[in-house]
Amino acid sequence: AMLYGSIVTFLGWTLYGLVSPRFELKNKHG
Protein backbone atom coordinates (compact mmCIF):
# COMPACT_ATOMS: atom_id res chain seq x y z
CA ALA A 1 0.00 0.00 0.00
CA MET A 2 2.81 2.39 0.87
CA LEU A 3 4.70 1.65 -2.35
CA TYR A 4 1.51 2.14 -4.39
CA GLY A 5 0.93 5.50 -2.70
CA SER A 6 4.47 6.58 -3.53
CA ILE A 7 3.98 5.70 -7.19
CA VAL A 8 0.67 7.58 -7.36
CA THR A 9 2.24 10.63 -5.71
CA PHE A 10 5.20 10.49 -8.10
CA LEU A 11 2.91 10.27 -11.13
CA GLY A 12 0.77 13.08 -9.75
CA TRP A 13 3.76 15.41 -9.35
CA THR A 14 5.03 14.43 -12.82
CA LEU A 15 1.70 15.30 -14.43
CA TYR A 16 1.54 18.51 -12.42
CA GLY A 17 5.03 19.46 -13.61
CA LEU A 18 4.03 18.86 -17.22
CA VAL A 19 0.66 20.62 -17.08
CA SER A 20 1.55 23.57 -14.83
CA PRO A 21 3.94 25.28 -17.33
CA ARG A 22 1.27 25.07 -20.04
CA PHE A 23 -1.25 26.88 -17.87
CA GLU A 24 1.35 29.50 -17.01
CA LEU A 25 2.10 30.05 -20.70
CA LYS A 26 -1.62 30.36 -21.47
CA ASN A 27 -2.08 32.91 -18.68
CA LYS A 28 0.93 34.94 -19.84
CA HIS A 29 -0.17 34.76 -23.47
CA GLY A 30 -3.80 35.58 -22.72
C-alpha positions in Angstrom: 0.0 0.0 0.0 2.8 2.4 0.9 4.7 1.6 -2.3 1.5 2.1 -4.4 0.9 5.5 -2.7 4.5 6.6 -3.5 4.0 5.7 -7.2 0.7 7.6 -7.4 2.2 10.6 -5.7 5.2 10.5 -8.1 2.9 10.3 -11.1 0.8 13.1 -9.8 3.8 15.4 -9.4 5.0 14.4 -12.8 1.7 15.3 -14.4 1.5 18.5 -12.4 5.0 19.5 -13.6 4.0 18.9 -17.2 0.7 20.6 -17.1 1.6 23.6 -14.8 3.9 25.3 -17.3 1.3 25.1 -20.0 -1.3 26.9 -17.9 1.3 29.5 -17.0 2.1 30.0 -20.7 -1.6 30.4 -21.5 -2.1 32.9 -18.7 0.9 34.9 -19.8 -0.2 34.8 -23.5 -3.8 35.6 -22.7 
